[in-house]
């Protein structure tokens, strides 16, 4: 563009409305290029052979196929690309993946995401759980300092199942306590988060998930439930119990569980938009929320793609 035209264009920006400025900002934030070239630039290559797990030094360029660069492993002789062995392998309409990544950021429903991306609702549903399959395992591997833990509960949902092990309930009907699914949420003061769907809320199951997660020199802050005292004694952790039933919120000015309770509140409020999540997919939705919390304002469709193929930039937080 000519310099004079560019200066004239800048002068016209002051005449734009707030909505028009937002549209211009979104247009400038979009990557330049065809959808295929943009997608290829956002997908990092594998750090090892997807077939024989040979190191990256054994991988050599081997042309291109379907818009993606191919590589050949010198150890096993097999070829692959950036999607081989990932949940997104063999999915079609890749030109819409960035649009679907934005739908995940906005937490759109299946029908809304399908309408925005121009695909069928069944395709949007399949993409949702393919995109979230790897993200569901992306949680903090270690937490230290002051670590808060608390459980939250979701109603057991058999949505989509044709054969139930119990009598069907009407929508909105309260469920008995034995049909609730417990989720243990663990957060430290650095913002590292991990949550686990528990088979049973007892000391053995809680200890099994806390043992590899919480550092030995950490201080475990929980409510006054006895099972946490048992777990802390078994794991050799320093334990501070907060008696919330007596309206005690903070002990010694530093020990509380308000951080994890706030996360539980945000999680529950965010989940309401889906009007009930099938229990078999609950871990995918927990990973979805962790992804949004982890990136916050820095999240982008490209980050969602890297999460979906398991090659996000935060892998130092995950177990190897």
C-alpha positions in Angstrom: 0.0 0.0 0.0 1.2 3.5 -0.8 2.4 5.5 2.2 -0.1 8.3 1.5 -3.0 5.9 1.3 -1.8 4.2 4.5 -1.8 7.6 6.4 -5.2 8.4 5.1 -6.5 5.0 6.2 -5.1 5.6 9.7 -6.9 8.9 9.9 -10.2 7.2 9.2 -9.9 4.9 12.2 -11.1 7.6 14.5 -14.5 7.6 12.7 -15.1 3.9 13.4 -17.7 2.8 16.0 -16.6 0.5 18.9 -18.1 -2.5 17.1 -16.2 -1.7 13.9 -13.0 -1.3 15.8 -13.5 -4.7 17.4 -14.1 -6.2 13.9 -10.9 -4.6 12.6 -9.0 -5.9 15.6 -10.2 -9.4 15.1 -9.3 -9.2 11.4 -5.7 -8.0 12.2 -5.3 -10.8 14.7 -6.1 -13.5 12.1 -3.0 -15.2 10.6 -2.3 -14.3 6.9 -2.4 -17.2 4.4 -4.5 -20.0 3.3 -6.1 -22.2 6.0 -3.9 -25.1 4.9 -0.6 -23.1 5.2 -1.7 -21.6 8.5 -2.6 -25.0 10.0 0.7 -26.5 8.8 2.7 -23.6 10.5 0.8 -24.1 13.8 1.3 -27.9 14.1 4.7 -28.8 15.6 6.4 -31.9 14.3 6.8 -35.0 16.5 9.7 -35.2 18.9 10.0 -38.9 18.3 8.9 -41.4 15.7 5.2 -42.2 16.2 5.7 -45.8 15.2 8.9 -47.0 16.9 9.6 -44.0 19.3 13.0 -43.4 17.8 14.5 -40.0 18.7 14.0 -36.9 16.5 17.5 -37.3 15.1 16.3 -40.3 13.2 13.6 -38.4 11.4 14.2 -37.0 7.9 12.0 -34.9 5.5 10.1 -37.0 3.0 8.1 -34.7 0.9 4.5 -33.5 1.5 1.1 -35.1 1.4 -2.4 -33.5 1.9 -0.8 -30.1 2.8 1.4 -31.5 5.6 5.1 -32.2 5.5 6.0 -35.9 5.7 8.9 -37.3 7.6 10.6 -40.8 7.4 12.1 -42.6 10.2 15.5 -44.1 9.4 15.1 -46.7 12.2 11.9 -48.3 11.1 11.5 -46.9 7.6 7.9 -45.7 8.1 6.6 -42.3 7.2 4.4 -40.0 9.3 3.3 -36.4 9.6 2.5 -34.0 12.5 -0.9 -35.7 13.1 0.2 -39.3 13.0 -0.7 -41.1 16.3 -2.7 -38.1 17.6 -6.4 -37.9 18.3 -6.8 -35.6 15.2 -5.4 -38.1 12.8 -7.6 -39.0 9.8 -10.1 -36.3 10.6 -11.4 -34.4 7.6 -12.1 -30.7 6.9 -8.9 -29.5 8.5 -9.5 -26.0 7.1 -12.2 -25.6 9.8 -10.0 -26.7 12.8 -8.9 -23.2 13.7 -12.6 -22.0 13.6 -13.4 -25.0 15.9 -10.6 -24.1 18.2 -12.2 -20.6 18.6 -15.5 -22.4 19.3 -13.8 -24.2 22.2 -12.4 -21.0 23.6 -15.9 -19.5 23.6 -17.3 -22.8 25.0 -20.0 -23.0 22.3 -22.6 -25.7 22.3 -22.3 -28.6 19.8 -25.0 -27.1 17.5 -23.5 -23.6 17.7 -20.0 -24.9 16.9 -21.4 -26.9 14.0 -23.2 -23.9 12.6 -20.1 -21.7 12.9 -17.8 -24.2 11.2 -20.3 -25.3 8.6 -20.2 -29.0 9.6 -22.8 -31.5 10.9 -23.7 -31.7 14.5 -22.4 -35.2 14.7 -19.0 -34.0 13.3 -18.9 -31.2 15.8 -19.6 -33.6 18.6 -16.8 -36.0 17.4 -14.4 -33.1 17.0 -15.1 -31.9 20.5 -14.0 -35.1 22.2 -11.1 -35.6 19.7 -9.8 -32.2 20.6 -10.2 -32.8 24.3 -8.9 -36.4 24.5 -5.3 -35.3 25.0 -6.1 -32.1 26.9 -7.9 -34.2 29.6 -4.5 -35.6 30.7 -2.8 -32.2 30.7 -2.6 -31.5 34.4 0.1 -30.4 36.8 2.5 -33.2 37.7 3.9 -31.6 40.9 2.5 -29.1 43.3 4.4 -27.6 46.3 4.2 -24.9 48.9 0.7 -24.5 50.2 -1.5 -27.0 48.4 -5.3 -26.8 48.7 -7.5 -29.8 48.1 -11.2 -30.1 48.2 -13.8 -32.3 46.5 -16.8 -31.2 44.5 -19.7 -33.3 43.2 -21.6 -33.7 39.9 -24.7 -35.6 39.2 -24.2 -38.9 37.6 -25.4 -38.6 34.0 -26.2 -41.5 31.6 -26.9 -39.1 28.7 -26.8 -40.9 25.4 -27.0 -44.4 26.8 -29.8 -46.7 25.7 -29.5 -49.2 28.5 -29.6 -47.8 32.1 -28.7 -49.7 35.3 -31.2 -47.6 37.2 -34.6 -46.1 36.6 -34.7 -43.0 34.4 -35.2 -39.6 36.1 -37.0 -36.7 34.7 -35.0 -33.6 33.8 -34.4 -31.5 36.9 -35.3 -34.2 39.3 -32.9 -34.3 42.3 -30.5 -37.3 42.3 -29.7 -39.3 45.5 -26.3 -38.8 47.0 -25.1 -42.2 45.9 -25.5 -41.2 42.3 -23.1 -38.3 42.6 -19.6 -38.3 41.0 -16.8 -36.9 43.2 -14.0 -34.8 41.6 -11.0 -34.0 43.8 -9.5 -30.6 42.9 -6.0 -29.8 43.9 -4.3 -26.3 43.5 -1.3 -24.6 44.9 -0.6 -20.9 45.2 1.3 -20.8 41.9 -1.8 -21.7 40.0 -0.9 -25.3 39.2 -4.2 -27.3 39.0 -5.1 -30.9 38.9 -8.4 -32.6 39.3 -9.3 -36.3 39.4 -12.6 -38.2 39.1 -12.7 -40.4 42.1 -14.3 -43.9 42.1 -15.0 -43.4 45.9 -14.4 -40.7 48.4 -12.2 -42.5 50.9 -8.6 -42.3 52.2 -7.1 -45.0 49.8 -8.5 -43.4 46.7 -7.5 -39.8 47.7 -4.0 -40.9 48.8 -3.5 -42.7 45.4 -3.9 -39.4 43.5 -2.1 -37.1 46.0 1.0 -39.3 46.6 2.7 -38.6 43.2 1.3 -35.1 43.0 2.0 -33.2 46.2 5.7 -32.6 47.3 6.8 -34.1 50.6 7.7 -30.6 52.0 4.3 -29.1 51.0 1.6 -28.0 53.4 -1.8 -29.6 52.6 -4.8 -27.4 53.4 -8.2 -29.0 53.4 -11.5 -28.7 55.2 -12.1 -30.6 58.4 -13.0 -34.0 56.9 -11.2 -36.8 58.7 -10.1 -38.6 55.6 -7.6 -35.8 54.8 -6.1 -36.1 58.2 -5.7 -39.9 57.5 -4.2 -39.2 54.1 -1.7 -36.6 55.3 -0.5 -39.0 58.1 -0.1 -41.8 55.6 1.8 -39.6 53.1 3.9 -37.8 55.7 2.5 -34.4 54.8 2.0 -31.4 57.0 -1.7 -30.9 57.3 -3.7 -27.8 58.2 -7.5 -28.4 58.5 -9.8 -25.4 58.1 -13.1 -25.8 60.1 -15.4 -24.1 57.6 -18.5 -25.4 59.4 -17.6 -22.9 62.2 -17.2 -20.1 59.5 -13.4 -20.1 59.9 -12.0 -19.0 56.6 -8.3 -18.3 57.3 -5.9 -19.7 59.8 -2.6 -17.9 60.8 -3.1 -15.5 58.0 -2.0 -17.8 55.2 -3.8 -21.2 55.4 -7.1 -21.4 53.7 -9.0 -23.2 50.9 -10.5 -20.2 49.2 -8.4 -20.7 46.2 -9.6 -24.2 45.4 -13.2 -23.2 46.4 -13.1 -20.3 44.0 -12.0 -22.7 41.2 -14.8 -25.1 42.1 -17.3 -22.2 41.8 -16.0 -21.2 38.4 -16.0 -24.8 37.2 -19.6 -25.3 38.3 -20.8 -22.0 36.7 -19.0 -22.8 33.5 -20.5 -26.4 33.3 -24.1 -25.1 33.6 -24.1 -23.9 30.0 -24.0 -27.6 28.8 -27.1 -28.6 30.8 -25.6 -31.7 32.1 -22.5 -33.6 31.0 -22.4 -37.3 30.5 -20.3 -38.9 33.2 -18.2 -40.9 30.7 -17.1 -37.5 29.2 -16.7 -35.7 32.5 -12.9 -35.9 32.4 -12.8 -34.3 29.0 -14.7 -31.3 30.2 -12.5 -31.0 33.3 -9.5 -30.9 31.0 -11.2 -28.3 28.8 -11.7 -26.0 31.8 -8.1 -26.5 33.0 -7.0 -25.5 29.5 -9.0 -22.3 29.7 -7.7 -21.5 33.2 -4.1 -22.2 32.3 -3.9 -19.9 29.2 -6.4 -17.3 30.4 -6.1 -14.3 28.0 -3.3 -15.9 26.0 -5.4 -18.7 24.7 -5.7 -19.0 20.9 -7.0 -21.5 18.4 -3.4 -22.5 17.7 -2.9 -23.3 21.4 -6.0 -25.5 21.3 -4.6 -27.4 18.3 -1.3 -28.0 20.1 -3.2 -29.2 23.2 -5.3 -31.6 21.0 -2.2 -33.3 19.5 -0.4 -33.4 22.9 2.4 -31.1 22.0 1.6 -28.0 24.0 4.4 -25.7 25.3 3.7 -26.4 29.0 4.8 -30.0 28.9 7.2 -29.4 31.7 4.1 -29.4 33.9 3.1 -32.9 32.7 4.6 -36.2 33.7 7.0 -37.6 31.1 
